[in-house]
Amino acid sequence: MTRPETFPEIREAVRRLCARFPGPYWRALDRERAYPTEFVTALTKAGFLAALIPEEYGGSGLSMPAAAAIMEEIQAAGCNGAACHAQMYTMGTLLRHGSPAQKARWLPAIAAGELRLQAFGVTEPTSGSDTLNLRTTAVRDGDHYIINGQKLWTSRAEHSDLLLLIARTTPREAAKTRTDGLSVFLVDMRLGQGTGITINPIRTMMNHATTELFFDDLRVPAENLIGEEGQGFRYILSGMNAERILIAAECIGDAKWFIGKATDYAKERIVFGRPIGQNQGVQFPIARCYMQMRAAELMVHEAARLYEAGEDCGEQANMAKQLAAEASWAAADMCLQTHGGFGFAEEFDIERKFRETRLYSVAPISTNLVLSYLAEHVLGLPRSY
Ligand SMILES: Cc1cc2nc3c(=O)[nH]c(=O)nc-3n(C[C@H](O)[C@H](O)[C@H](O)COP(=O)(O)OP(=O)(O)OC[C@H]3O[C@@H](n4cnc5c(N)ncnc54)[C@H](O)[C@@H]3O)c2cc1C
């Protein structure tokens, strides 16, 4: 807001695209809980969702800081990148750990928008945050794996051709270490629906296209196993850092949208014969949210920089996600308060964005789990679970 922007051309291009999808577009979808197909198609055609796919596979070959700038701008324009953000980071597991044949087969089609890889199936109803306790199994049967189990909160499954799935290939008791025995598969859901996968949408407080999945003897070709059997947990961990950084950038975009909206309104709204923004009781919460957002933004930039440099960034990615989610939620609350009763009116878009940004204190990782990670892995405090 006050300093020169990073990636000004990319940001400007994203803003121009987003201007074609104003508030009424999102409100109409929100009422119906409908998927923003036109928006996702426009982003795909413009190459933004292939930002992190290298040019040799037809992607834009951009850096993580550039990808973060794209997601931030989408949110800052009042749009909702949750409809498609996974397309950016889910393919990272395939890119880093897939075989040359797998990459050649899938990545160009994803980059061209012919195939959507929007779904990432980790969470299960009984394991929750305890990912290593997941129960979905994949059992080798000749040149296939047979998948049985259930996933919960698998977002965008109905709008994705491919699903990155983590399942147990070695029983927990027989695994060498806590993290061994899980494997990652690229599941072609176009072949599965009706023959092994059931997708049930879950209606939530915001428009998020999330679902639960049931696998009933789903046959997945063994050639769709990514990397080595049993090493899957390690493969998805680095993808999770990318996910946290990009979602943190989205929260920064949300916070900027709320702060901008509140600032404009506080200048215009006249009560007691003067703009409400003339009262320090209204100014200070806006200034405080701006300060909080800027501090979180620095951590997002730091995490993205370390990720791009190939350095370990678990600490920074977690802190960026947490600080940015707190900043966006504080800004959402402040924006609503600044607008008084109008904050609740649908046509201001505030109540919609308020509902949307609340998610990021819970997903993709909840506050306590971030704090626990920092306590144990950064500060060396005793393991609590
Ligand atoms: C709209 C939406 C979309 C989602 N999309 C996806 C997706 O696409 N793919 C996917 O795999 N998952 C997805 N998720 C799942 C999301 O990642 C989880 O909801 C999140 O990680 C929290 O897990 P949980 O809901 O099972 O909560 P739980 O693990 O049941 O935790 C409940 C609460 O208890 C706290 N808690 C748990 N254990 C401890 C502990 N030891 N110490 C302190 N506090 C603890 C947690 O912090 C949390 O506040 C989505 C969730 C939602 C709501």
PDBQT file of the ligand as one rigid body, heavy atoms in Angstrom, charges set to zero:
ROOT
HETATM    1  C1  LIG A 401     -13.820 -25.773   4.216  1.00  0.00    +0.000 C 
HETATM    2  C2  LIG A 401     -12.691 -26.722   4.471  1.00  0.00    +0.000 A 
HETATM    3  C3  LIG A 401     -11.901 -27.129   3.397  1.00  0.00    +0.000 A 
HETATM    4  C4  LIG A 401     -10.896 -28.070   3.600  1.00  0.00    +0.000 A 
HETATM    5  N1  LIG A 401     -10.202 -28.552   2.512  1.00  0.00    +0.000 NA
HETATM    6  C5  LIG A 401      -9.373 -29.618   2.689  1.00  0.00    +0.000 A 
HETATM    7  C6  LIG A 401      -8.797 -30.280   1.555  1.00  0.00    +0.000 A 
HETATM    8  O1  LIG A 401      -8.991 -29.878   0.396  1.00  0.00    +0.000 OA
HETATM    9  N2  LIG A 401      -8.038 -31.392   1.779  1.00  0.00    +0.000 N 
HETATM   10  C7  LIG A 401      -7.812 -31.874   3.023  1.00  0.00    +0.000 A 
HETATM   11  O2  LIG A 401      -7.120 -32.885   3.155  1.00  0.00    +0.000 OA
HETATM   12  N3  LIG A 401      -8.327 -31.261   4.131  1.00  0.00    +0.000 NA
HETATM   13  C8  LIG A 401      -9.103 -30.154   3.973  1.00  0.00    +0.000 A 
HETATM   14  N4  LIG A 401      -9.663 -29.539   5.079  1.00  0.00    +0.000 N 
HETATM   15  C9  LIG A 401      -9.417 -30.097   6.391  1.00  0.00    +0.000 C 
HETATM   16  C10 LIG A 401      -8.582 -29.180   7.284  1.00  0.00    +0.000 C 
HETATM   17  O3  LIG A 401      -7.238 -29.237   6.906  1.00  0.00    +0.000 OA
HETATM   18  C11 LIG A 401      -8.843 -29.627   8.732  1.00  0.00    +0.000 C 
HETATM   19  O4  LIG A 401     -10.180 -29.273   9.048  1.00  0.00    +0.000 OA
HETATM   20  C12 LIG A 401      -7.878 -29.000   9.688  1.00  0.00    +0.000 C 
HETATM   21  O5  LIG A 401      -6.571 -29.460   9.468  1.00  0.00    +0.000 OA
HETATM   22  C13 LIG A 401      -8.266 -29.344  11.140  1.00  0.00    +0.000 C 
HETATM   23  O6  LIG A 401      -8.512 -30.711  11.270  1.00  0.00    +0.000 OA
HETATM   24  P1  LIG A 401      -9.891 -31.226  11.906  1.00  0.00    +0.000 P 
HETATM   25  O7  LIG A 401     -11.003 -30.468  11.297  1.00  0.00    +0.000 OA
HETATM   26  O8  LIG A 401      -9.953 -32.697  11.818  1.00  0.00    +0.000 OA
HETATM   27  O9  LIG A 401      -9.817 -30.780  13.412  1.00  0.00    +0.000 OA
HETATM   28  P2  LIG A 401      -9.334 -31.674  14.650  1.00  0.00    +0.000 P 
HETATM   29  O10 LIG A 401      -8.028 -32.310  14.355  1.00  0.00    +0.000 OA
HETATM   30  O11 LIG A 401     -10.470 -32.547  15.061  1.00  0.00    +0.000 OA
HETATM   31  O12 LIG A 401      -9.102 -30.541  15.725  1.00  0.00    +0.000 OA
HETATM   32  C14 LIG A 401     -10.186 -29.830  16.320  1.00  0.00    +0.000 C 
HETATM   33  C15 LIG A 401      -9.611 -28.716  17.187  1.00  0.00    +0.000 C 
HETATM   34  O13 LIG A 401      -8.797 -29.290  18.221  1.00  0.00    +0.000 OA
HETATM   35  C16 LIG A 401      -7.487 -28.754  18.164  1.00  0.00    +0.000 C 
HETATM   36  N5  LIG A 401      -6.518 -29.823  18.496  1.00  0.00    +0.000 N 
HETATM   37  C17 LIG A 401      -6.480 -31.088  17.982  1.00  0.00    +0.000 A 
HETATM   38  N6  LIG A 401      -5.463 -31.760  18.550  1.00  0.00    +0.000 NA
HETATM   39  C18 LIG A 401      -4.842 -30.910  19.395  1.00  0.00    +0.000 A 
HETATM   40  C19 LIG A 401      -3.702 -31.006  20.252  1.00  0.00    +0.000 A 
HETATM   41  N7  LIG A 401      -2.988 -32.135  20.354  1.00  0.00    +0.000 N 
HETATM   42  N8  LIG A 401      -3.338 -29.924  20.976  1.00  0.00    +0.000 NA
HETATM   43  C20 LIG A 401      -4.056 -28.775  20.903  1.00  0.00    +0.000 A 
HETATM   44  N9  LIG A 401      -5.140 -28.620  20.104  1.00  0.00    +0.000 NA
HETATM   45  C21 LIG A 401      -5.515 -29.679  19.373  1.00  0.00    +0.000 A 
HETATM   46  C22 LIG A 401      -7.290 -28.247  16.737  1.00  0.00    +0.000 C 
HETATM   47  O14 LIG A 401      -6.344 -27.200  16.684  1.00  0.00    +0.000 OA
HETATM   48  C23 LIG A 401      -8.703 -27.782  16.407  1.00  0.00    +0.000 C 
HETATM   49  O15 LIG A 401      -8.896 -26.447  16.832  1.00  0.00    +0.000 OA
HETATM   50  C24 LIG A 401     -10.644 -28.555   4.903  1.00  0.00    +0.000 A 
HETATM   51  C25 LIG A 401     -11.416 -28.102   5.977  1.00  0.00    +0.000 A 
HETATM   52  C26 LIG A 401     -12.433 -27.216   5.784  1.00  0.00    +0.000 A 
HETATM   53  C27 LIG A 401     -13.289 -26.789   6.957  1.00  0.00    +0.000 C 
ENDROOT
TORSDOF 0
